[in-house]
Amino acid sequence: MSNRPSRQPTLPLAAVAEYLGAESKLLGEQGTLVVTGVCQDSRQVRPGDIYAALPGIEHHGGEFVAEAAKRGAVAVISDRPTEILPAFVVKNPRKILGPLAAWIYGDPSTSLDVYGVTGTNGKTSTAFMLEAGLAAAGIRTGIISGICIRGPDGVSEAERTTPEACTLQRTLSAFVDNRVDAVAMEASSHGLALHRINGTFFRVAAFTNLSRDHLDFHRSMTSYFESKAQLFLPERCARAVISVDDRYGKALAERVTVPRLTFSSHGATADVTATDIEADQTGTTFVARHGSWRRKVRLRLLGCHQVDNALTAIAALRIGGVDITAALDGIENLGTVPGRLESVELGQNFLAFVDYVHNAGAQLRLFPYLRALSKGKIIAVIGATGGRDPGKREPLGRTAGTHADIVIVTDEGPYRDDATHLRNDVATGARHANHAEVLIIPDRGDAIRTAVSRAHAGDIVVVAGRGNDHVMNYDGLEIVFDDREVLERALVECAK
């Protein structure tokens, strides 16, 4: 889909200066230049854009002002001055960029019911359930997720879980142009900490859970939690739904001042609960309750953890005022979420799955379900992505080694990290569990083929960590690799 609105804004540059509190007289005649958008990627600048030149990890956007000017940028907002274009120099351009983009594009989130989902695990599945529920209730929907951005005019692949501020506001504006009424959106901790959602107002903010992840960025669980908690400020959201099945959710529920519902699928005292949970290889059943309301729910999605995600969506839709009976029909009919415990069935006599699970918290939700299905061994293909928190590697391996019978450690995209060190850290954790047979097979294709060759009737093979990602990065070299396709080929080859 296009993430540009069909009706471009037309604002004089002097108005932007006034919005930013800058001296418009400093622009001289340039104050009459017409602003039609804002963009922080110099390669995607269009005539009339303000170019946001932001500091980055490896480069500063100020290095690309000349390219932006050639593409038609009329001004720059940055923390650095430039002589190439009229420049608005601010201390923290990231912080102001979202509100500026929202203002330029007409504050689109105020014309939409935006349902934001944050938490360590379950964001994508919950967003897909929200989209399905809203659509079934007769509401024109859009979705912004780590998998895709989708609306009435089509679908595009997502570049990150939560888009950069400019892209987000342009996308929301395009949704408004396409008469979308409600949007399901993932709000990542990076997106919150880096101010990408600034300028967006949420009808409902939802919290799923919190466990160790992304500490390469946040440095501590406290910082990680505080980033998530920013979504629930009254200036950010009108209502909230919060899982109280972990201590972070309980702490958040005590802090929130907007109207809220708590929920639990693990027996905690909460407003919305799930009981009588049963999961098999064809789906998941539970009973949802809220006050006097009660509904038996049958999900096509696999795994007990999907009950948590469904409960998040149910609570959000109820507090959002959506017809829950109609919405649940949509949630129940959702057949798959790409890369989230996808079954790969080609007639083999064992079960095979591809899943995005990439931290110990998610593994603890997945492996007990797989053990309940298995009549034999669990064979897990796992690895650690480079450039991430090194402290999660050993727990990742140890959890897999505790719950699986064969753990095959392989590459998952090392980026600039040493691939051997990544594999060894995960394998060390797996061996410390003193349970599983542990193999190290660097080539991911070989690892998947080995897993399939070791499987017998009643076993389970799970290829974990990458889900629907289709590129592995080796120090900048991108290799196309789709876990599902490789697993399918391995199953075909093994059957010959």
N, C-alpha and C positions, 0 to 999 in steps of 0.2 A: 504494500500500500504506500501511497505518498504520505510523508509526514509533514508536508507543507499545506497550509490551508489554501483553499481555492480563492478566497478573497484576501489578498494581501493587505496588511495595514499600510497606511500612508501618513506618516508623522514627520513634521519638520524636525531637523536635528536640534534646533533650539528648544523644542519641547522636551526632548530627551535630556538635554543639559539641565533644564529646569527640574525634571523629575529627579535627576541625580544630585541636585543642589549645586551644580557647577555654574560658573559665570558664563551665561550665553553670549555676552559681548565678546568673550575671548575667541569665539568662533568667527566673528565678523560676518562676511557674506555667506560663509559656509553654513550658518545657522538655517538657511532656507533649503539646504539639501534634504531630500525626501528619504526617510527611513522606511524600509518595507519588511525588515526582519532582523534577526540577530543570529549569529552562528559562531561556534567556537572551533570549528575545523576549517582551516584556511582552504583546504581542497574542495570544500562544499559551499563556499561563499557564493552568493548570488548578488547581482547588482542591487544596491540599496540596503544591503545588510550592514549592521554594525558587527565588527569582528571582535570577539572576546579572546584576547591574548592572555591565556592563563599560565601560571607556573605549573610544570609537570615534573615527573620523576626524572626523565632523561633530557627533556627539552623544555624551553619556555616558548609559549605561543608568540612572544614578541619577535622570535627569529623568523616568523613567517608573515609579518605584516606586509611586506612587499608583494608576496603572492596574493594575499587577500585583496590588496589594492588593485592588482591587475585583474582580479575577478569581479571588481565593482564595489568593494566595500567602501562605505562613505565615512566611517569613523572607527575608532578602536576604543574598547574599554579594557583596562589592564592595570597592573601595579607598576608598570614601567612606562616612561614617556617615549614618544616616537615623533619624528619629524615627517614621517611619510604621509600620515593621515591625521585629521583632528582626533585628539586623544582625550579620553576621560580617565584620569589616573585616580584610582581608589585603593585603599589599603588592602582590602580583601575582595577582589573582583568575583571570586566564586560565590561569596555570600550574597552579593547584590544581584548576581546574574539571573537567578531564578525569578525574583520579583520583577526585575527589568523586563525579562522575556515575557513573563505573564502580562505585564502592563502593555507591552507592545502588541501582543496578540489578543488583547481584550479580556484578560483574566478568564480564560476558558473554563477553569475548574469550577467557577461559580455558576456555570451553566450546565454542569454535569453532576451526577451523583457518583463520586469517586470512592471506590472501596479499596483501601490500601491494606496490604498484608505484609507483616514483617515477622521475623523470627529466624532461627537457625535452619530448621528443617520444615518442609511442608508448604513453603510459600507458593511454589509453582502449581502444585496440585490444587491448593485452595483457590488460587486465582482462576484456574480452569473450571473448578466447581462453581465459583461465583458467576463466571461468565455463562455457564450452562444454566444455572438457576435463574439468573436474570432474564436470559433469552426465553426460557420456558414460561416465565411469568409475563411474557409479551412486551418486554422492555428492549429497546434497540441498544445493542451493547458494543463495547470495544474492550480489548484486553491489551495490557502492556506487561509482558512477562520476560523472563530470561530465555524463553524459547522463541517467542515471536511477538510482534505487534500486529494486531488484527482488528479490522473494523469493517464497515459495510462496503468500502471500496477496495478491499483486498487484504493481503497479508504480506509482511516483510520479516526477514530474519532479525532477531534481536542481536545487538552488538554487546550488550551487558544487561545485567538483571534489571537495574533501574537506569533509564537513559540519562545522558547529560542534560543539564537544565534547559538549554536551548531546544534540544530535540524533544524533550518532554513537553514543553509548552507549545511547540509547533504541532506536535502530535495531538495534544488535547484540543488545540484550535481546529485542526483538521477534523477531529471527531465532531466538534460542534457544527462545523460546516456540513457534515454528513448526517446531521440530525440524530446523533447518538445521544441517548439519555443517561446511560450509566457505564462506568468503566471499572473493570477489575484490574488491579495493578499491584505488582510486587514492589515493596519498598525495602531495599537492601540496607545493611548497616553502612556500606560505603556510600550509597546514595544519600543517606541521612547525614553522615559525618562530613561529606564533601558538598553539602548544601544543594544537591541536585533537585530535591523536592521543594526547595524554597519557592514560594509563590503558588503552591498547589494546596487547595483546601479539600479535605476528605470528609465525605458524609459519614463514613465509618472507617475507623482504624482497627485492625485486628492483629493480635499477638498470638503466635503459635507455640513457641517454646524457645529455650536458649540453652545451648551447650557449646563446648569449646570449638571454635572455628575462627578464622580470620585474625588470629592474634599477631600475625606478622604485621598487620595494619593497626589494630587497636591496642596492642601491647598488653592489655589486661582484660579480664572478664568484666571488671567494673566499667572500664571505658566502653567495651563492646555493648554492655547493657545500657549504658547511658545514651549511646547513639540510638539504639532502638527506642528508648523511652521518649526521644524527641518527637516521635510521630504522634504522641498522645497528648501533647500540649493543647490547651483550648484554642489557641490561635491556629492550630494545624488541623483539628478535627472536631466534628460536632458530637460524635458518639464513639464508643469503644467497645470491643469485645476482647476478652483476655482469658487465655488458658491459665488455670491455677494448678496445673499438674506438675509444675516445677517451682522452685523457690523464687526464681526471677519473675515469673508471672504473678505469684502472690504478692511480691514486693511492688510490682507495677500496679496491680489492682488497688493497693492501698494508697497509691499516689495520685491516681487519675481523678480529675475533678469533673470531667464531662459525664453525662449519662452513660452508663456502661452495663454490660452483661458479662458475668464470668461463666466459664464452661469447663467441664471436666469429663474425661472418659475413663478416669482411674479411681473413681470413688471419692474424690474430694468434694467438699460442700461447695456447690456452685448453682448459678441460676439455670443453666442449661446443662444437661447431663446425657451421657450415653451408657446404657447398660445392656446386658444380654448379648454381648459381642461374640459373634461366631465368624470365622474366616476359613474358607477353603480355597481350592485352586480355581474356582469359577467366580468368586466374588466375596463380599463381606456383608454381614447382616448385623444390625443393632437396633435398639429402641432409643429414640431421642425423646427427651422430656423437657418441658419448660412450663412450670406451674401446672395448670390442669391440662395443658396440651400434651399429647402423646402421639408418636408416629413410629411404626416399624419401618425401617429403611433397609433397602437391599442395594448395595453398590456393586457395579460391575468391576470397579477398580479393585486390585488385589492388595491384601495385607491389612492387619489390624491398625497399622499406623494411618491408613486412609480414614478410619473412623475419626481420629483427631482432626484431620483436615476437613472432613465433612461437617463435623460439629462446629468448626471455626466458621465455615460458610453459612451453616444454618443460623448460628447466633447472629452473624453479621446481617443476614437478610431479614431476620426477625426484627432486630433493632432498627434496621433501615426501612421498615414498613412495607416490605415486599410480600406479595401473596405466597406464603410459605408452602402451601399445598401444591400450587403450580410449580414453584421453584424446585421442590423436591423431585418432581417428575423429571426435570432436566438433570439434576444431580445424579439421580439413579440411572439415567440413560447414558451418562458419560462413559464411553467405552475404554478410553485410554488417554493417558497424558504422556507425550513423547519422552522416552528415556526413563520413565518412572515405573519401575518394576514391570517392564513389558515382557510378556510371555512370547517365546519364540518356539513355535510348534510346527515341526515338519515331519510328524509321524514317528519321532524317536520314542523309545520306551522309558525316557527319563524327562524331567522338567528342566527347561532352560530359560533363563531370564537375563535381561539387560537392565541395570539400575544405576541411578545417579549417585547412590549412597557413597559419600566421600569423607565422613567423619564418624567418630566412635558413637556419638549420640544417635545418628541415623542407623548405624549398624545394630545398635541395641533395640531398635524398633523393627528391623528387618529380620535378623537371624532367628529369633524365636518363632516367627511365622513360618520361615522356611523349614525349621526343624519339625514343626507340627505337620507339614506336608510330606516330609521325606520319609520314605520307607527304607532308605539306605544312607549313603554318604551325602554330605554337602561339600561341593567343590567350588571354591571361591577364587576368582581372578581379581586381584587388587593391586593398587599402586598408589603413589603419592605424586600429585602435581607439583612441579617446581615453583619457586617464587612464593610459597605459602608458609604458614607457621610451621617451623620444623618440629615444634613440640607436639604436634598432632600425629606425627608419623608412627611413633612407637605405640601409642594407644590404638591407632587404626589397625596395626598389625596384631597387637595383642588381643583385641576384641574379635577379629576374624579368626585368630588361632584358637580362641576359646570356644567359639561357636561352630566353626566349620571343621571338617575332617581332613580336607586337603586345601592348603592355601598356596596359590601360585602367584608369586610377586613379580610384577612386570612394570614396564614403563607406562606412564600416563601423560607424558608431556612434561619434560624436565625444565623447559625454558632455559635459563642460564645456570641452573643448578647442576651439580654433577649427578648424572643419572645413576651411577653406581652407588653413591652415597644415599640417594633417595631409596633405592631398592633395599640396600642393606639395613637402613633404619627401620623400614617396615618389616622386613624379614626378622630382624632381631626381636621386635615386639611379638611377632607371631610365634617365634620359637620359645619366648619366655612363658607363653601360655601352657607349654608342656602338654599339648593335646594333639594338635594337627600335624600332619606331614607337611613340611614347608619346602617348596621348590622356588628357585629364582630363575626365571626365563626372561631375559631382557626384551626380546622382540614380542610385542603384544600379540601379533598374529599367531606366532608359535605358542604363546601361552594359552590362547583361546583354543587352539587346535589340541594342545595337550590336555586341557580340561575336558574337552569332548571325548578324547580317546580314552580317558580314565573313567568315564561315566558308564554305569551299568543300569539295568532296570531298577527303577525306584529311587535312583539318585537325583540330585539337583545340582545343576551348574548355574552359577550366577556370575556374570561379568559386571563388575562393579566399578564405580568411580567416575565414568564419563557420560553415562546416559546417552543423550542425543547429540552430544558434541561430535563434530565430524573432522576436527583438525587437531593434530598433536604438534606441539612446538618444541623444536630442539635448537635452542640458542638462536632464535629468529627464523630458522628453517621450518616452514609449515608443511606437514605431511597429512594428506587427506586420509582419514581413517574413521570408519563407522563401525562401532562395536557390533551393532545388530547385523549388518551385512556380513561381517567377518564370521560371526557366530553362525549365521545361516549357511555360509559356504562350508564351514567346518562340519556342520551337521550333515550336509549333503555328501561331503567327501567321506565321512565316517560310515555312512549308510551304504556306500558302494561295496 
